[in-house]
Amino acid sequence: MSSPFPLPRPLRRAVSLAPGRTVRLVVLGQSAVGKTEMIYRHSAAIDGEVVHFEILDTAGQEEDSLQIEEKIKWGDGFAVVYSVTDRCSFDEVMRLCFLINHTHSNTKRGAGDQPPVMIVGNKKDLEFDRMVSTDDAVNLSKALKHPCVEISTRDSYEETVMVFSALYNELVKQGNFTPGTFRRKAVSKLMDKIPKINASSALNSGGRSLSFNSYRDYLPE
Ligand SMILES: Nc1nc2c(ncn2[C@@H]2O[C@H](COP(=O)(O)OP(=O)(O)OP(=O)(O)O)[C@@H](O)[C@H]2O)c(=O)[nH]1
């Protein structure tokens, strides 16, 4: 299925980790929707600039709302993931989108100035087990005013990367900060506590299964 919302063209991967700007993205969603299949660090050349993505996922039902809110405060942009094979995970999307908006309305931005969110329907390869239609997703997307896309993290690494780059493009488009004002280095204390695995080794595994599970190990001070 093609996306009802056009995603940017596939990105060229950066050949080196040159100094660049850093964007923090958070992947939210119910348990078992496929969040852990997403990569957690990625660098790409976008419009001639190197962009480092730091990607934090949540641990589904194991986390309480305070932990999720901490992660939401940390993030610049958000992928809210459901599985097209799991109706309950789709029903959770609305609650998570409200939580993002609520949390950010009290923190970084002014009223009515919300961070970019993309609704991501994963496991589209399981067409015969589908419980959430594309129309359902488009309707929710219109209601919440967030773009939606269906992907398969299992089948396509590129689709996952395009979600991240679409969020980045939206951040730039919002104009809250121009590209030059992004953080210059991956400096967050949170990320400093994450075990170092360099981007090239992460990508060797097809960009999958390298997410981290124990947020408690690197909570901000
Ligand atoms: N067919 C198919 N299976 C997938 C896809 N993405 C993930 N899975 C499978 O779905 C199961 C759950 O994936 P996880 O990545 O552990 O899900 P999660 O959202 O991180 O779950 P929690 O850690 O409990 O929050 C695993 O068996 C994955 O292999 C996909 O695109 N297609």
Ligand as a Chemical Component Dictionary entry (heavy atoms), coordinates in Angstrom:
data_LIG
# 
_chem_comp.id                   LIG 
_chem_comp.type                 NON-POLYMER 
_chem_comp.pdbx_formal_charge   0 
_chem_comp.three_letter_code    LIG 
# 
loop_
_chem_comp_atom.comp_id 
_chem_comp_atom.atom_id 
_chem_comp_atom.alt_atom_id 
_chem_comp_atom.type_symbol 
_chem_comp_atom.charge 
_chem_comp_atom.model_Cartn_x 
_chem_comp_atom.model_Cartn_y 
_chem_comp_atom.model_Cartn_z 
_chem_comp_atom.pdbx_ordinal 
LIG N1  N1  N 0 5.370 -9.622  10.502 1  
LIG C1  C1  C 0 5.945 -8.608  11.157 2  
LIG N2  N2  N 0 6.342 -8.788  12.436 3  
LIG C2  C2  C 0 6.923 -7.749  13.059 4  
LIG C3  C3  C 0 7.129 -6.484  12.446 5  
LIG N3  N3  N 0 7.707 -5.659  13.340 6  
LIG C4  C4  C 0 7.860 -6.365  14.473 7  
LIG N4  N4  N 0 7.402 -7.623  14.314 8  
LIG C5  C5  C 0 7.385 -8.695  15.318 9  
LIG O1  O1  O 0 6.479 -8.313  16.328 10 
LIG C6  C6  C 0 6.925 -8.822  17.606 11 
LIG C7  C7  C 0 6.964 -7.700  18.634 12 
LIG O2  O2  O 0 7.954 -6.761  18.223 13 
LIG P1  P1  P 0 8.720 -5.846  19.288 14 
LIG O3  O3  O 0 9.653 -4.988  18.514 15 
LIG O4  O4  O 0 9.278 -6.669  20.400 16 
LIG O5  O5  O 0 7.510 -4.993  19.851 17 
LIG P2  P2  P 0 7.583 -3.779  20.912 18 
LIG O6  O6  O 0 6.591 -2.783  20.440 19 
LIG O7  O7  O 0 8.982 -3.298  21.094 20 
LIG O8  O8  O 0 7.053 -4.460  22.210 21 
LIG P3  P3  P 0 7.384 -4.079  23.769 22 
LIG O9  O9  O 0 8.889 -4.187  23.916 23 
LIG O10 O10 O 0 6.642 -5.091  24.571 24 
LIG O11 O11 O 0 6.893 -2.684  23.988 25 
LIG C8  C8  C 0 8.289 -9.454  17.349 26 
LIG O12 O12 O 0 8.108 -10.855 17.228 27 
LIG C9  C9  C 0 8.726 -8.870  16.028 28 
LIG O13 O13 O 0 9.569 -9.715  15.297 29 
LIG C10 C10 C 0 6.700 -6.335  11.069 30 
LIG O14 O14 O 0 6.813 -5.292  10.434 31 
LIG N5  N5  N 0 6.108 -7.431  10.505 32 
# 
loop_
_chem_comp_bond.comp_id 
_chem_comp_bond.atom_id_1 
_chem_comp_bond.atom_id_2 
_chem_comp_bond.value_order 
_chem_comp_bond.pdbx_ordinal 
LIG N1  C1  SING 1  
LIG C1  N2  DOUB 2  
LIG C1  N5  SING 3  
LIG N2  C2  SING 4  
LIG C2  C3  DOUB 5  
LIG C2  N4  SING 6  
LIG C3  N3  SING 7  
LIG C3  C10 SING 8  
LIG N3  C4  DOUB 9  
LIG C4  N4  SING 10 
LIG N4  C5  SING 11 
LIG C5  O1  SING 12 
LIG C5  C9  SING 13 
LIG O1  C6  SING 14 
LIG C6  C7  SING 15 
LIG C6  C8  SING 16 
LIG C7  O2  SING 17 
LIG O2  P1  SING 18 
LIG P1  O3  DOUB 19 
LIG P1  O4  SING 20 
LIG P1  O5  SING 21 
LIG O5  P2  SING 22 
LIG P2  O6  DOUB 23 
LIG P2  O7  SING 24 
LIG P2  O8  SING 25 
LIG O8  P3  SING 26 
LIG P3  O9  DOUB 27 
LIG P3  O10 SING 28 
LIG P3  O11 SING 29 
LIG C8  O12 SING 30 
LIG C8  C9  SING 31 
LIG C9  O13 SING 32 
LIG C10 O14 DOUB 33 
LIG C10 N5  SING 34 
# 
